[in-house]
Amino acid sequence: MSAGGDARQFAPATARNREFILDVLRRVLPAAGTVLEIGSGSGEHAVYFGAALPALTWLPSEGNAAALDSIRAWIAHAGVANVAAPLLLDATAPSWPLARADALVAINVIHYSPWETTPALLAGAARLLPPGGVFYCYGPYRRHGAHTAPSNESFDQWLKERDPRFGVRDLEVVEAEAQACGLCLDEVIEMPANNFSLVFRRG
């Protein structure tokens, strides 16, 4: 928490990656509708993308109840009318606290969570999305069984030291799980700092 009772939290990676992610989101998200963000963290991405995409309703969510205060504080600070109050959402739960979304976004979620979160997340996206709806994922991935850069290998080791259930996932394994849920990997976009944007669409 910041001094003076400010509940906003700050994630340095947000400022580094948000413009590059926004370039992709402008192209792949629908022109209007509700976008559910999974794992909104500090809330910085939510208010940035909400301000940049005013025709969309941005719905942040978090599985960690303690993070909701930061998200609410960022929404209040930014004054963005199209960012909704955050939901407490456990991605591994068999049902989520909403029935439909026009698109889903998950930034730095898959490697920062236990593996069982990934198939549950993909199944949840398939339940909520309309046919052709987009599920956008951002983060590092292994490709063809190998890391794409030494820095990603070091990051993978750091993640596992933080929690042995975390780690940089194999893109092909994630794609297979998505296909099993009825989601097709439509695009793989190389991003700065050895990250990738994955664009899934519901069949």
LUMZABA-493900 format. One record per atom (N, C-alpha, C): residue in one letter; x, y, z; atom name; residue number from 1. Coordinates in Angstrom, 1 decimal. Layout:
// LUMZABA-493900
R  aa    east   north      up  at    i
R   A       X       Y       Z  CA  NUM
...
//
This chain:
// LUMZABA-493900
R  aa    east   north      up  at    i
R   M     0.8    -1.2     0.0   N    1
R   M     0.0     0.0     0.0  CA    1
R   M     0.9     1.2     0.0   C    1
R   S     0.5     2.2    -0.7   N    2
R   S     1.2     3.5    -0.8  CA    2
R   S     1.0     4.3     0.5   C    2
R   A     1.8     5.3     0.7   N    3
R   A     1.7     6.2     1.8  CA    3
R   A     0.4     7.0     1.7   C    3
R   G    -0.1     7.4     2.8   N    4
R   G    -1.3     8.3     2.8  CA    4
R   G    -2.6     7.5     2.6   C    4
R   G    -2.6     6.2     2.9   N    5
R   G    -3.8     5.4     2.8  CA    5
R   G    -4.2     5.0     1.4   C    5
R   D    -3.4     5.3     0.4   N    6
R   D    -3.6     4.9    -1.0  CA    6
R   D    -3.5     3.4    -1.2   C    6
R   A    -4.6     2.7    -1.5   N    7
R   A    -4.6     1.3    -1.6  CA    7
R   A    -4.0     0.7    -2.9   C    7
R   R    -3.7     1.6    -3.8   N    8
R   R    -3.2     1.2    -5.2  CA    8
R   R    -1.8     0.5    -5.0   C    8
R   Q    -1.7    -0.7    -5.7   N    9
R   Q    -0.5    -1.4    -5.8  CA    9
R   Q     0.1    -1.1    -7.2   C    9
R   F     1.4    -1.3    -7.3   N   10
R   F     2.1    -1.0    -8.6  CA   10
R   F     2.9    -2.2    -9.0   C   10
R   A     2.7    -2.7   -10.3   N   11
R   A     3.5    -3.8   -10.9  CA   11
R   A     4.3    -3.2   -12.0   C   11
R   P     5.7    -3.2   -11.8   N   12
R   P     6.5    -2.5   -12.8  CA   12
R   P     6.4    -3.1   -14.2   C   12
R   A     6.0    -4.4   -14.3   N   13
R   A     5.9    -5.0   -15.7  CA   13
R   A     4.8    -4.4   -16.5   C   13
R   T     3.8    -3.8   -15.8   N   14
R   T     2.6    -3.3   -16.4  CA   14
R   T     3.0    -2.1   -17.4   C   14
R   A     3.8    -1.2   -16.9   N   15
R   A     4.2    -0.1   -17.8  CA   15
R   A     5.0    -0.5   -18.9   C   15
R   R     5.7    -1.6   -18.8   N   16
R   R     6.6    -2.1   -19.8  CA   16
R   R     5.9    -2.8   -21.0   C   16
R   N     4.8    -3.5   -20.6   N   17
R   N     4.2    -4.3   -21.7  CA   17
R   N     2.8    -3.8   -22.2   C   17
R   R     2.2    -2.8   -21.5   N   18
R   R     0.8    -2.5   -21.8  CA   18
R   R     0.6    -1.9   -23.2   C   18
R   E     1.5    -1.1   -23.7   N   19
R   E     1.3    -0.5   -25.0  CA   19
R   E     1.4    -1.6   -26.1   C   19
R   F     2.3    -2.6   -25.9   N   20
R   F     2.4    -3.6   -26.9  CA   20
R   F     1.2    -4.5   -26.9   C   20
R   I     0.7    -4.8   -25.7   N   21
R   I    -0.5    -5.6   -25.5  CA   21
R   I    -1.7    -4.9   -26.1   C   21
R   L    -1.8    -3.6   -25.9   N   22
R   L    -2.9    -2.8   -26.4  CA   22
R   L    -3.0    -2.9   -27.9   C   22
R   D    -1.8    -2.8   -28.6   N   23
R   D    -1.8    -2.9   -30.0  CA   23
R   D    -2.5    -4.2   -30.5   C   23
R   V    -2.3    -5.3   -29.8   N   24
R   V    -2.9    -6.5   -30.2  CA   24
R   V    -4.4    -6.5   -29.9   C   24
R   L    -4.7    -6.0   -28.7   N   25
R   L    -6.1    -6.0   -28.2  CA   25
R   L    -7.0    -5.1   -29.1   C   25
R   R    -6.5    -4.0   -29.6   N   26
R   R    -7.3    -3.1   -30.5  CA   26
R   R    -7.7    -3.9   -31.7   C   26
R   R    -6.9    -4.9   -32.2   N   27
R   R    -7.1    -5.6   -33.4  CA   27
R   R    -8.0    -6.8   -33.2   C   27
R   V    -7.9    -7.5   -32.0   N   28
R   V    -8.6    -8.8   -31.9  CA   28
R   V    -9.9    -8.7   -31.0   C   28
R   L   -10.0    -7.7   -30.2   N   29
R   L   -11.2    -7.7   -29.4  CA   29
R   L   -12.4    -7.1   -30.2   C   29
R   P   -13.6    -7.5   -29.7   N   30
R   P   -14.8    -7.0   -30.4  CA   30
R   P   -14.9    -5.5   -30.3   C   30
R   A   -15.7    -4.8   -31.2   N   31
R   A   -15.8    -3.4   -31.2  CA   31
R   A   -16.6    -2.9   -29.9   C   31
R   A   -17.4    -3.8   -29.4   N   32
R   A   -18.2    -3.4   -28.2  CA   32
R   A   -18.5    -4.7   -27.4   C   32
R   G   -18.9    -4.5   -26.2   N   33
R   G   -19.3    -5.7   -25.4  CA   33
R   G   -18.5    -5.7   -24.1   C   33
R   T   -18.5    -6.8   -23.4   N   34
R   T   -17.9    -7.0   -22.1  CA   34
R   T   -16.7    -7.9   -22.2   C   34
R   V   -15.6    -7.3   -21.7   N   35
R   V   -14.3    -8.1   -21.6  CA   35
R   V   -14.0    -8.5   -20.2   C   35
R   L   -13.9    -9.8   -19.9   N   36
R   L   -13.6   -10.2   -18.6  CA   36
R   L   -12.1   -10.4   -18.5   C   36
R   E   -11.4    -9.7   -17.6   N   37
R   E   -10.0    -9.9   -17.4  CA   37
R   E    -9.8   -10.8   -16.2   C   37
R   I    -9.1   -11.9   -16.4   N   38
R   I    -8.8   -12.9   -15.4  CA   38
R   I    -7.4   -12.5   -14.7   C   38
R   G    -7.4   -12.5   -13.4   N   39
R   G    -6.1   -12.2   -12.7  CA   39
R   G    -5.7   -10.8   -12.9   C   39
R   S    -6.5    -9.9   -12.6   N   40
R   S    -6.2    -8.4   -12.8  CA   40
R   S    -5.1    -7.9   -12.0   C   40
R   G    -4.7    -8.6   -10.9   N   41
R   G    -3.6    -8.1   -10.1  CA   41
R   G    -3.8    -6.8    -9.5   C   41
R   S    -2.9    -5.9    -9.8   N   42
R   S    -3.0    -4.5    -9.1  CA   42
R   S    -4.1    -3.7    -9.7   C   42
R   G    -4.6    -4.0   -10.9   N   43
R   G    -5.7    -3.2   -11.5  CA   43
R   G    -5.2    -2.2   -12.5   C   43
R   E    -3.9    -2.1   -12.7   N   44
R   E    -3.3    -1.1   -13.6  CA   44
R   E    -3.6    -1.4   -15.0   C   44
R   H    -3.6    -2.7   -15.4   N   45
R   H    -3.9    -3.0   -16.8  CA   45
R   H    -5.4    -2.7   -17.1   C   45
R   A    -6.3    -3.0   -16.1   N   46
R   A    -7.7    -2.8   -16.3  CA   46
R   A    -8.0    -1.3   -16.6   C   46
R   V    -7.5    -0.4   -15.9   N   47
R   V    -7.8     1.0   -16.1  CA   47
R   V    -7.1     1.6   -17.4   C   47
R   Y    -6.0     1.1   -17.7   N   48
R   Y    -5.3     1.5   -18.9  CA   48
R   Y    -6.0     1.1   -20.1   C   48
R   F    -6.4    -0.2   -20.2   N   49
R   F    -7.1    -0.7   -21.4  CA   49
R   F    -8.5    -0.2   -21.4   C   49
R   G    -9.2     0.0   -20.2   N   50
R   G   -10.5     0.6   -20.2  CA   50
R   G   -10.5     2.0   -20.8   C   50
R   A    -9.5     2.8   -20.4   N   51
R   A    -9.4     4.2   -20.9  CA   51
R   A    -9.2     4.2   -22.4   C   51
R   A    -8.4     3.2   -22.9   N   52
R   A    -8.0     3.2   -24.3  CA   52
R   A    -9.1     2.6   -25.2   C   52
R   L   -10.0     1.8   -24.6   N   53
R   L   -11.0     1.1   -25.4  CA   53
R   L   -12.4     1.5   -24.8   C   53
R   P   -12.8     2.7   -24.9   N   54
R   P   -14.0     3.2   -24.2  CA   54
R   P   -15.3     2.5   -24.7   C   54
R   A   -15.3     1.9   -25.9   N   55
R   A   -16.6     1.3   -26.3  CA   55
R   A   -16.8    -0.1   -25.6   C   55
R   L   -15.8    -0.6   -24.9   N   56
R   L   -15.9    -1.9   -24.3  CA   56
R   L   -16.1    -1.7   -22.8   C   56
R   T   -16.9    -2.6   -22.1   N   57
R   T   -16.9    -2.6   -20.7  CA   57
R   T   -15.9    -3.6   -20.2   C   57
R   W   -14.9    -3.1   -19.4   N   58
R   W   -13.8    -3.9   -18.9  CA   58
R   W   -14.2    -4.4   -17.5   C   58
R   L   -14.2    -5.7   -17.3   N   59
R   L   -14.6    -6.3   -16.0  CA   59
R   L   -13.4    -7.0   -15.4   C   59
R   P   -12.7    -6.4   -14.5   N   60
R   P   -11.6    -7.0   -13.8  CA   60
R   P   -12.0    -8.1   -12.9   C   60
R   S   -11.1    -9.1   -12.6   N   61
R   S   -11.4   -10.1   -11.6  CA   61
R   S   -10.1   -10.6   -11.0   C   61
R   E   -10.2   -11.2    -9.8   N   62
R   E    -9.1   -11.7    -9.1  CA   62
R   E    -9.5   -12.9    -8.2   C   62
R   G    -8.6   -13.8    -8.1   N   63
R   G    -8.8   -14.9    -7.2  CA   63
R   G    -8.3   -14.6    -5.8   C   63
R   N    -7.5   -13.6    -5.7   N   64
R   N    -6.9   -13.2    -4.4  CA   64
R   N    -7.8   -12.0    -3.9   C   64
R   A    -8.5   -12.2    -2.9   N   65
R   A    -9.4   -11.2    -2.3  CA   65
R   A    -8.7    -9.9    -1.9   C   65
R   A    -7.4   -10.1    -1.5   N   66
R   A    -6.6    -9.0    -1.0  CA   66
R   A    -6.3    -8.0    -2.1   C   66
R   A    -6.3    -8.5    -3.4   N   67
R   A    -6.0    -7.6    -4.5  CA   67
R   A    -7.2    -6.7    -4.9   C   67
R   L    -8.4    -7.0    -4.5   N   68
R   L    -9.5    -6.3    -4.9  CA   68
R   L    -9.5    -4.8    -4.5   C   68
R   D    -8.9    -4.5    -3.3   N   69
R   D    -8.8    -3.2    -2.8  CA   69
R   D    -7.9    -2.3    -3.8   C   69
R   S    -6.8    -2.9    -4.3   N   70
R   S    -6.0    -2.2    -5.2  CA   70
R   S    -6.7    -1.9    -6.5   C   70
R   I    -7.5    -2.9    -7.0   N   71
R   I    -8.2    -2.7    -8.3  CA   71
R   I    -9.2    -1.6    -8.1   C   71
R   R   -10.0    -1.6    -7.0   N   72
R   R   -11.0    -0.6    -6.7  CA   72
R   R   -10.3     0.8    -6.7   C   72
R   A    -9.2     0.8    -6.0   N   73
R   A    -8.5     2.1    -5.8  CA   73
R   A    -8.0     2.7    -7.2   C   73
R   W    -7.5     1.8    -8.1   N   74
R   W    -7.1     2.2    -9.4  CA   74
R   W    -8.3     2.7   -10.2   C   74
R   I    -9.4     2.0   -10.1   N   75
R   I   -10.6     2.5   -10.8  CA   75
R   I   -11.0     3.9   -10.4   C   75
R   A   -11.0     4.1    -9.0   N   76
R   A   -11.4     5.4    -8.5  CA   76
R   A   -10.4     6.5    -8.9   C   76
R   H    -9.1     6.1    -8.9   N   77
R   H    -8.1     7.1    -9.2  CA   77
R   H    -8.2     7.5   -10.7   C   77
R   A    -8.4     6.5   -11.6   N   78
R   A    -8.4     6.8   -13.0  CA   78
R   A    -9.7     7.4   -13.5   C   78
R   G   -10.8     7.2   -12.7   N   79
R   G   -12.1     7.8   -13.1  CA   79
R   G   -12.6     7.3   -14.4   C   79
R   V   -12.3     6.0   -14.8   N   80
R   V   -12.8     5.4   -16.0  CA   80
R   V   -14.2     4.8   -15.8   C   80
R   A   -15.2     5.3   -16.6   N   81
R   A   -16.6     4.9   -16.3  CA   81
R   A   -16.9     3.5   -16.9   C   81
R   N   -16.1     3.0   -17.8   N   82
R   N   -16.4     1.7   -18.4  CA   82
R   N   -15.6     0.6   -17.8   C   82
R   V   -15.0     0.8   -16.6   N   83
R   V   -14.3    -0.3   -15.9  CA   83
R   V   -15.2    -0.6   -14.7   C   83
R   A   -15.7    -1.9   -14.7   N   84
R   A   -16.7    -2.3   -13.7  CA   84
R   A   -16.0    -2.6   -12.4   C   84
R   A   -16.7    -2.7   -11.3   N   85
R   A   -16.2    -3.2   -10.0  CA   85
R   A   -15.6    -4.6   -10.2   C   85
R   P   -14.5    -4.9    -9.5   N   86
R   P   -13.9    -6.2    -9.7  CA   86
R   P   -14.7    -7.3    -9.1   C   86
R   L   -14.6    -8.5    -9.7   N   87
R   L   -15.2    -9.7    -9.2  CA   87
R   L   -14.1   -10.5    -8.5   C   87
R   L   -14.6   -11.2    -7.4   N   88
R   L   -13.7   -12.3    -6.8  CA   88
R   L   -14.0   -13.5    -7.6   C   88
R   L   -13.0   -14.0    -8.3   N   89
R   L   -13.3   -15.2    -9.2  CA   89
R   L   -12.1   -16.2    -9.1   C   89
R   D   -12.5   -17.4    -8.7   N   90
R   D   -11.6   -18.5    -8.7  CA   90
R   D   -11.7   -19.2   -10.0   C   90
R   A   -10.6   -19.1   -10.8   N   91
R   A   -10.7   -19.7   -12.2  CA   91
R   A   -10.8   -21.2   -12.1   C   91
R   T   -10.4   -21.9   -11.0   N   92
R   T   -10.6   -23.3   -11.0  CA   92
R   T   -11.9   -23.8   -10.6   C   92
R   A   -12.8   -22.9   -10.2   N   93
R   A   -14.2   -23.3    -9.7  CA   93
R   A   -15.0   -23.8   -10.9   C   93
R   P   -15.9   -24.7   -10.7   N   94
R   P   -16.7   -25.3   -11.8  CA   94
R   P   -17.7   -24.3   -12.4   C   94
R   S   -18.0   -23.2   -11.6   N   95
R   S   -18.9   -22.2   -12.2  CA   95
R   S   -18.3   -20.8   -11.7   C   95
R   W   -18.5   -19.8   -12.6   N   96
R   W   -18.0   -18.5   -12.3  CA   96
R   W   -19.1   -17.6   -12.0   C   96
R   P   -18.9   -16.4   -11.4   N   97
R   P   -19.9   -15.5   -11.0  CA   97
R   P   -20.5   -14.6   -12.2   C   97
R   L   -20.4   -15.1   -13.4   N   98
R   L   -21.1   -14.5   -14.5  CA   98
R   L   -21.3   -15.6   -15.6   C   98
R   A   -22.3   -15.4   -16.4   N   99
R   A   -22.7   -16.4   -17.4  CA   99
R   A   -22.2   -16.2   -18.8   C   99
R   R   -21.7   -15.0   -19.1   N  100
R   R   -21.3   -14.7   -20.5  CA  100
R   R   -20.3   -13.5   -20.5   C  100
R   A   -19.4   -13.5   -21.4   N  101
R   A   -18.5   -12.4   -21.7  CA  101
R   A   -18.3   -12.4   -23.2   C  101
R   D   -18.1   -11.3   -23.8   N  102
R   D   -17.8   -11.2   -25.2  CA  102
R   D   -16.3   -11.5   -25.6   C  102
R   A   -15.5   -11.4   -24.6   N  103
R   A   -14.0   -11.7   -24.8  CA  103
R   A   -13.4   -11.9   -23.4   C  103
R   L   -12.3   -12.6   -23.3   N  104
R   L   -11.6   -12.8   -22.1  CA  104
R   L   -10.1   -12.5   -22.3   C  104
R   V    -9.5   -11.9   -21.3   N  105
R   V    -8.1   -11.6   -21.3  CA  105
R   V    -7.4   -12.1   -20.1   C  105
R   A    -6.3   -12.7   -20.2   N  106
R   A    -5.5   -13.2   -19.1  CA  106
R   A    -4.0   -12.9   -19.4   C  106
R   I    -3.5   -12.0   -18.6   N  107
R   I    -2.1   -11.5   -18.8  CA  107
R   I    -1.3   -12.0   -17.6   C  107
R   N    -0.2   -12.7   -17.9   N  108
R   N     0.7   -13.2   -16.9  CA  108
R   N     0.0   -14.1   -15.8   C  108
R   V    -0.9   -14.9   -16.3   N  109
R   V    -1.7   -15.8   -15.4  CA  109
R   V    -1.2   -17.2   -15.4   C  109
R   I    -1.0   -17.7   -16.6   N  110
R   I    -0.8   -19.2   -16.8  CA  110
R   I     0.5   -19.6   -16.1   C  110
R   H     1.6   -18.8   -16.2   N  111
R   H     2.8   -19.2   -15.5  CA  111
R   H     2.9   -18.9   -14.1   C  111
R   Y     2.0   -18.0   -13.6   N  112
R   Y     1.9   -17.6   -12.2  CA  112
R   Y     0.9   -18.3   -11.4   C  112
R   S     0.5   -19.5   -11.9   N  113
R   S    -0.5   -20.3   -11.2  CA  113
R   S    -0.2   -21.8   -11.4   C  113
R   P    -0.8   -22.6   -10.5   N  114
R   P    -0.6   -24.1   -10.7  CA  114
R   P    -1.1   -24.5   -12.0   C  114
R   W    -0.6   -25.6   -12.6   N  115
R   W    -1.0   -26.1   -13.9  CA  115
R   W    -2.5   -26.3   -14.0   C  115
R   E    -3.1   -26.9   -12.9   N  116
R   E    -4.5   -27.2   -13.0  CA  116
R   E    -5.4   -25.9   -13.3   C  116
R   T    -4.9   -24.8   -13.0   N  117
R   T    -5.6   -23.6   -13.3  CA  117
R   T    -5.8   -23.4   -14.8   C  117
R   T    -4.8   -23.9   -15.6   N  118
R   T    -4.9   -23.6   -17.1  CA  118
R   T    -6.1   -24.4   -17.7   C  118
R   P    -6.2   -25.7   -17.6   N  119
R   P    -7.4   -26.3   -18.2  CA  119
R   P    -8.7   -25.8   -17.7   C  119
R   A    -8.7   -25.4   -16.4   N  120
R   A   -10.0   -24.8   -15.8  CA  120
R   A   -10.3   -23.4   -16.4   C  120
R   L    -9.2   -22.7   -16.6   N  121
R   L    -9.3   -21.4   -17.3  CA  121
R   L    -9.9   -21.5   -18.7   C  121
R   L    -9.3   -22.4   -19.4   N  122
R   L    -9.7   -22.6   -20.8  CA  122
R   L   -11.2   -23.1   -20.9   C  122
R   A   -11.5   -24.0   -20.0   N  123
R   A   -12.9   -24.5   -19.9  CA  123
R   A   -13.9   -23.4   -19.6   C  123
R   G   -13.5   -22.5   -18.6   N  124
R   G   -14.3   -21.4   -18.3  CA  124
R   G   -14.5   -20.4   -19.4   C  124
R   A   -13.4   -20.2   -20.2   N  125
R   A   -13.5   -19.3   -21.4  CA  125
R   A   -14.5   -19.9   -22.4   C  125
R   A   -14.4   -21.2   -22.6   N  126
R   A   -15.3   -21.8   -23.5  CA  126
R   A   -16.8   -21.7   -23.1   C  126
R   R   -17.0   -21.8   -21.8   N  127
R   R   -18.4   -21.7   -21.3  CA  127
R   R   -19.0   -20.3   -21.5   C  127
R   L   -18.1   -19.3   -21.3   N  128
R   L   -18.6   -17.9   -21.4  CA  128
R   L   -18.7   -17.2   -22.7   C  128
R   L   -17.8   -17.6   -23.6   N  129
R   L   -17.6   -16.9   -24.9  CA  129
R   L   -18.7   -17.3   -25.9   C  129
R   P   -19.1   -16.4   -26.7   N  130
R   P   -20.0   -16.7   -27.9  CA  130
R   P   -19.2   -17.4   -29.0   C  130
R   P   -19.8   -18.0   -29.9   N  131
R   P   -19.0   -18.6   -31.1  CA  131
R   P   -18.2   -17.5   -31.7   C  131
R   G   -16.9   -17.8   -31.9   N  132
R   G   -16.0   -16.8   -32.5  CA  132
R   G   -15.4   -15.9   -31.5   C  132
R   G   -15.8   -15.9   -30.2   N  133
R   G   -15.3   -15.1   -29.2  CA  133
R   G   -13.8   -15.3   -28.9   C  133
R   V   -13.1   -14.3   -28.5   N  134
R   V   -11.7   -14.3   -28.3  CA  134
R   V   -11.3   -14.5   -26.8   C  134
R   F   -10.3   -15.4   -26.6   N  135
R   F    -9.6   -15.5   -25.4  CA  135
R   F    -8.2   -15.1   -25.6   C  135
R   Y    -7.7   -14.0   -25.0   N  136
R   Y    -6.4   -13.5   -25.3  CA  136
R   Y    -5.5   -13.8   -24.0   C  136
R   C    -4.4   -14.5   -24.3   N  137
R   C    -3.4   -14.8   -23.2  CA  137
R   C    -2.1   -14.2   -23.5   C  137
R   Y    -1.4   -13.7   -22.5   N  138
R   Y    -0.1   -13.1   -22.7  CA  138
R   Y     0.9   -13.6   -21.7   C  138
R   G     2.1   -13.9   -22.1   N  139
R   G     3.2   -14.3   -21.2  CA  139
R   G     4.2   -15.1   -21.9   C  139
R   P     5.2   -15.7   -21.2   N  140
R   P     6.3   -16.5   -21.8  CA  140
R   P     5.8   -17.9   -22.0   C  140
R   Y     6.3   -18.6   -23.0   N  141
R   Y     6.0   -20.0   -23.2  CA  141
R   Y     7.2   -20.7   -23.7   C  141
R   R     7.3   -22.0   -23.4   N  142
R   R     8.3   -22.8   -24.1  CA  142
R   R     7.7   -23.2   -25.4   C  142
R   R     8.6   -23.5   -26.4   N  143
R   R     8.1   -23.9   -27.7  CA  143
R   R     8.9   -25.1   -28.1   C  143
R   H     8.1   -26.2   -28.6   N  144
R   H     8.7   -27.4   -29.0  CA  144
R   H     9.6   -28.0   -27.9   C  144
R   G     9.2   -27.9   -26.7   N  145
R   G     9.9   -28.5   -25.6  CA  145
R   G    11.1   -27.7   -25.0   C  145
R   A    11.3   -26.5   -25.5   N  146
R   A    12.5   -25.7   -25.1  CA  146
R   A    12.1   -24.2   -24.8   C  146
R   H    12.9   -23.6   -23.9   N  147
R   H    12.7   -22.2   -23.7  CA  147
R   H    13.2   -21.4   -24.9   C  147
R   T    12.5   -20.3   -25.1   N  148
R   T    12.9   -19.4   -26.3  CA  148
R   T    14.0   -18.5   -26.1   C  148
R   A    14.5   -18.4   -24.8   N  149
R   A    15.6   -17.5   -24.5  CA  149
R   A    16.1   -17.9   -23.1   C  149
R   P    17.4   -17.6   -22.9   N  150
R   P    18.0   -17.9   -21.6  CA  150
R   P    17.3   -17.2   -20.5   C  150
R   S    16.9   -16.0   -20.7   N  151
R   S    16.2   -15.2   -19.7  CA  151
R   S    14.9   -15.9   -19.2   C  151
R   N    14.2   -16.5   -20.2   N  152
R   N    13.0   -17.3   -19.8  CA  152
R   N    13.3   -18.5   -19.0   C  152
R   E    14.4   -19.1   -19.3   N  153
R   E    14.8   -20.3   -18.5  CA  153
R   E    15.1   -19.9   -17.1   C  153
R   S    15.8   -18.8   -16.9   N  154
R   S    16.1   -18.2   -15.6  CA  154
R   S    14.8   -17.8   -14.9   C  154
R   F    13.9   -17.2   -15.6   N  155
R   F    12.6   -16.8   -15.0  CA  155
R   F    11.8   -18.0   -14.6   C  155
R   D    11.9   -19.1   -15.4   N  156
R   D    11.2   -20.3   -15.0  CA  156
R   D    11.7   -20.9   -13.7   C  156
R   Q    13.0   -20.9   -13.5   N  157
R   Q    13.6   -21.3   -12.3  CA  157
R   Q    13.2   -20.4   -11.1   C  157
R   W    13.2   -19.1   -11.3   N  158
R   W    12.7   -18.2   -10.3  CA  158
R   W    11.3   -18.5    -9.9   C  158
R   L    10.4   -18.7   -10.9   N  159
R   L     9.0   -19.0   -10.6  CA  159
R   L     8.9   -20.3    -9.7   C  159
R   K     9.6   -21.3   -10.1   N  160
R   K     9.6   -22.6    -9.3  CA  160
R   K    10.1   -22.5    -7.9   C  160
R   E    11.1   -21.6    -7.8   N  161
R   E    11.6   -21.3    -6.4  CA  161
R   E    10.5   -20.6    -5.6   C  161
R   R     9.8   -19.7    -6.2   N  162
R   R     8.7   -19.0    -5.5  CA  162
R   R     7.6   -20.0    -5.1   C  162
R   D     7.2   -20.8    -6.1   N  163
R   D     6.2   -21.9    -5.9  CA  163
R   D     6.4   -23.0    -6.9   C  163
R   P     6.7   -24.2    -6.4   N  164
R   P     7.0   -25.3    -7.3  CA  164
R   P     5.9   -25.6    -8.3   C  164
R   R     4.7   -25.1    -8.0   N  165
R   R     3.6   -25.4    -8.9  CA  165
R   R     3.5   -24.4   -10.1   C  165
R   F     4.3   -23.3   -10.0   N  166
R   F     4.3   -22.3   -11.1  CA  166
R   F     5.4   -22.7   -12.1   C  166
R   G     5.3   -22.0   -13.3   N  167
R   G     6.4   -22.3   -14.3  CA  167
R   G     5.9   -21.9   -15.7   C  167
R   V     6.9   -21.7   -16.6   N  168
R   V     6.7   -21.4   -18.0  CA  168
R   V     6.2   -22.6   -18.7   C  168
R   R     5.0   -22.5   -19.3   N  169
R   R     4.3   -23.7   -19.8  CA  169
R   R     4.7   -24.0   -21.3   C  169
R   D     4.5   -25.2   -21.7   N  170
R   D     4.7   -25.5   -23.2  CA  170
R   D     3.5   -25.0   -24.0   C  170
R   L     3.8   -24.2   -24.9   N  171
R   L     2.7   -23.7   -25.7  CA  171
R   L     1.9   -24.8   -26.4   C  171
R   E     2.5   -25.8   -26.9   N  172
R   E     1.8   -26.9   -27.5  CA  172
R   E     0.9   -27.6   -26.6   C  172
R   V     1.3   -27.7   -25.3   N  173
R   V     0.4   -28.4   -24.3  CA  173
R   V    -0.8   -27.5   -24.0   C  173
R   V    -0.6   -26.2   -23.9   N  174
R   V    -1.7   -25.3   -23.7  CA  174
R   V    -2.7   -25.4   -24.9   C  174
R   E    -2.1   -25.4   -26.1   N  175
R   E    -3.0   -25.4   -27.3  CA  175
R   E    -3.8   -26.7   -27.3   C  175
R   A    -3.2   -27.8   -26.9   N  176
R   A    -4.0   -29.1   -26.9  CA  176
R   A    -5.1   -29.0   -25.9   C  176
R   E    -4.9   -28.4   -24.7   N  177
R   E    -5.9   -28.3   -23.7  CA  177
R   E    -7.0   -27.4   -24.2   C  177
R   A    -6.6   -26.3   -24.9   N  178
R   A    -7.6   -25.4   -25.5  CA  178
R   A    -8.5   -26.1   -26.5   C  178
R   Q    -7.9   -26.9   -27.4   N  179
R   Q    -8.6   -27.6   -28.4  CA  179
R   Q    -9.7   -28.6   -27.8   C  179
R   A    -9.2   -29.2   -26.7   N  180
R   A   -10.1   -30.1   -26.0  CA  180
R   A   -11.4   -29.4   -25.4   C  180
R   C   -11.2   -28.1   -25.2   N  181
R   C   -12.4   -27.3   -24.7  CA  181
R   C   -13.2   -26.6   -25.8   C  181
R   G   -12.7   -26.8   -27.1   N  182
R   G   -13.4   -26.2   -28.2  CA  182
R   G   -12.9   -24.8   -28.5   C  182
R   L   -11.7   -24.5   -28.1   N  183
R   L   -11.0   -23.3   -28.5  CA  183
R   L    -9.9   -23.5   -29.4   C  183
R   C    -9.9   -22.7   -30.5   N  184
R   C    -8.8   -22.9   -31.5  CA  184
R   C    -7.8   -21.8   -31.4   C  184
R   L    -6.5   -22.1   -31.4   N  185
R   L    -5.4   -21.1   -31.4  CA  185
R   L    -5.4   -20.5   -32.8   C  185
R   D    -5.8   -19.2   -32.8   N  186
R   D    -5.9   -18.5   -34.1  CA  186
R   D    -4.6   -17.8   -34.4   C  186
R   E    -3.9   -17.3   -33.4   N  187
R   E    -2.7   -16.5   -33.7  CA  187
R   E    -1.7   -16.7   -32.5   C  187
R   V    -0.4   -16.8   -32.9   N  188
R   V     0.7   -16.7   -32.0  CA  188
R   V     1.5   -15.5   -32.4   C  188
R   I     1.6   -14.5   -31.5   N  189
R   I     2.3   -13.3   -31.9  CA  189
R   I     3.5   -13.1   -30.9   C  189
R   E     4.7   -12.9   -31.5   N  190
R   E     5.9   -12.7   -30.7  CA  190
R   E     5.8   -11.3   -30.2   C  190
R   M     6.1   -11.2   -28.9   N  191
R   M     6.1    -9.9   -28.2  CA  191
R   M     7.5    -9.5   -27.7   C  191
R   P     7.7    -8.3   -27.3   N  192
R   P     9.0    -7.9   -26.7  CA  192
R   P     9.3    -8.8   -25.4   C  192
R   A    10.6    -8.8   -25.1   N  193
R   A    11.0    -9.5   -23.8  CA  193
R   A    10.7   -11.0   -23.9   C  193
R   N    10.7   -11.6   -25.0   N  194
R   N    10.5   -13.0   -25.2  CA  194
R   N     9.2   -13.5   -24.7   C  194
R   N     8.1   -12.7   -24.8   N  195
R   N     6.8   -13.1   -24.5  CA  195
R   N     6.0   -13.4   -25.7   C  195
R   F     4.8   -13.9   -25.5   N  196
R   F     3.9   -14.2   -26.7  CA  196
R   F     2.5   -13.8   -26.3   C  196
R   S     1.8   -13.4   -27.4   N  197
R   S     0.3   -13.2   -27.3  CA  197
R   S    -0.3   -14.4   -28.0   C  197
R   L    -1.2   -15.1   -27.3   N  198
R   L    -1.9   -16.2   -27.9  CA  198
R   L    -3.4   -15.7   -28.0   C  198
R   V    -3.9   -15.9   -29.2   N  199
R   V    -5.3   -15.5   -29.5  CA  199
R   V    -6.1   -16.8   -29.8   C  199
R   F    -6.9   -17.2   -28.9   N  200
R   F    -7.8   -18.3   -29.0  CA  200
R   F    -9.2   -17.8   -29.4   C  200
R   R    -9.9   -18.6   -30.2   N  201
R   R   -11.3   -18.3   -30.6  CA  201
R   R   -12.1   -19.5   -30.3   C  201
R   R   -13.3   -19.3   -29.8   N  202
R   R   -14.3   -20.4   -29.6  CA  202
R   R   -14.9   -20.8   -30.9   C  202
R   G   -14.9   -22.1   -31.1   N  203
R   G   -15.5   -22.6   -32.3  CA  203
R   G   -17.0   -22.5   -32.4   C  203
//
